[in-house]
Amino acid sequence: MVEFNRNVIDETEVTCEWVNNGTLCNDRVKGRDFKGHLHDRHGVASDTQLYQCQWLTCHSHPMWRSSLERHLMEQHFPARWACPYSPCTGRFTRESTLQNHIQRTHQVA
């Protein structure tokens, strides 16, 4: 199995497009800080409450906090796992999808 630099996710930065009471957040947030940002800035804290994604133009269904966190990282953060095989330009939102790509496309176990 190919090993990857796990800091790739932590250093990915986006402008938060969460809309709260008609106001766009617009904070710059790194992946490693995003869960804390959701909790502190947007009140996403409870494990027993359903949350609707409030990202600008998102129309997802209500979900639990952990699912919302995963949804945001996969749907609203840019693809952050790049295929290490040249000249391949594949980029993926999940490490497991990258691993599957490498096994299928580059025949590496």
C-alpha positions as CSV (number, residue, x, y, z in Angstrom):
1,M,0.0,0.0,0.0
2,V,1.2,3.5,-0.8
3,E,1.7,5.8,2.2
4,F,0.5,9.5,2.0
5,N,1.3,12.6,3.8
6,R,-1.6,13.0,6.2
7,N,-0.9,16.7,6.6
8,V,-2.4,17.3,3.2
9,I,-5.9,17.3,4.7
10,D,-4.9,19.4,7.7
11,E,-3.4,22.2,5.7
12,T,-6.2,22.5,3.1
13,E,-7.8,25.8,3.5
14,V,-11.2,27.1,2.3
15,T,-13.3,30.2,2.8
16,C,-16.3,29.1,4.9
17,E,-19.5,29.6,3.0
18,W,-21.8,28.7,5.8
19,V,-24.8,31.0,5.8
20,N,-26.3,31.9,9.2
21,N,-29.3,34.2,9.4
22,G,-28.7,35.4,5.9
23,T,-25.0,36.3,6.6
24,L,-22.1,34.5,4.8
25,C,-19.4,33.4,7.3
26,N,-16.4,34.1,4.9
27,D,-13.8,33.0,7.5
28,R,-10.6,31.2,6.1
29,V,-10.4,27.8,7.8
30,K,-7.9,25.0,7.6
31,G,-9.1,21.4,7.6
32,R,-7.5,20.7,11.0
33,D,-9.5,23.6,12.5
34,F,-12.8,23.0,10.7
35,K,-14.7,20.9,13.4
36,G,-13.8,23.5,16.0
37,H,-15.0,26.3,13.7
38,L,-18.3,24.5,13.1
39,H,-18.8,24.2,16.9
40,D,-17.6,27.6,18.0
41,R,-18.8,29.8,15.1
42,H,-21.9,27.9,13.9
43,G,-23.1,26.0,16.9
44,V,-22.8,22.5,15.4
45,A,-22.0,20.7,18.7
46,S,-24.7,18.1,19.6
47,D,-24.4,14.4,18.8
48,T,-28.2,14.0,19.3
49,Q,-29.4,16.7,16.9
50,L,-29.9,16.7,13.2
51,Y,-28.3,19.5,11.2
52,Q,-29.0,20.9,7.8
53,C,-25.9,21.9,5.8
54,Q,-26.0,25.7,5.5
55,W,-23.2,26.0,3.0
56,L,-24.1,28.4,0.2
57,T,-26.0,26.6,-2.5
58,C,-26.0,23.2,-0.7
59,H,-29.3,21.3,-0.7
60,S,-28.4,18.2,1.3
61,H,-30.7,16.4,3.6
62,P,-30.5,16.8,7.5
63,M,-27.8,14.7,9.1
64,W,-26.0,14.0,12.3
65,R,-23.0,16.1,13.3
66,S,-20.5,13.5,12.3
67,S,-22.1,13.0,8.9
68,L,-22.3,16.8,8.4
69,E,-18.6,17.1,9.2
70,R,-17.7,14.4,6.7
71,H,-20.1,15.9,4.1
72,L,-18.5,19.3,4.4
73,M,-15.0,17.9,4.1
74,E,-15.9,15.8,1.1
75,Q,-18.3,18.1,-0.7
76,H,-17.1,21.6,0.1
77,F,-13.4,21.4,0.6
78,P,-11.3,20.9,-2.6
79,A,-10.0,17.5,-3.5
80,R,-7.0,17.1,-1.3
81,W,-5.5,13.7,-2.2
82,A,-3.4,13.8,-5.3
83,C,-2.3,10.7,-7.2
84,P,1.5,10.4,-6.7
85,Y,2.0,8.7,-10.1
86,S,3.3,10.9,-12.9
87,P,1.8,11.9,-15.3
88,C,-1.5,11.1,-13.6
89,T,-3.4,14.2,-12.5
90,G,-6.1,12.4,-10.4
91,R,-7.3,14.2,-7.3
92,F,-9.7,12.8,-4.7
93,T,-11.7,13.9,-1.6
94,R,-11.1,10.6,0.2
95,E,-7.9,8.7,0.8
96,S,-9.7,5.4,0.3
97,T,-10.9,6.6,-3.2
98,L,-7.3,7.5,-4.0
99,Q,-6.1,4.0,-2.8
100,N,-8.8,2.4,-5.0
101,H,-7.7,4.5,-8.0
102,I,-4.0,3.5,-7.5
103,Q,-4.9,-0.2,-7.3
104,R,-7.1,-0.1,-10.4
105,T,-5.3,2.4,-12.6
106,H,-1.7,1.9,-11.7
107,Q,-2.0,-1.8,-10.6
108,V,-0.2,-1.1,-7.3
109,A,-1.3,-3.2,-4.3
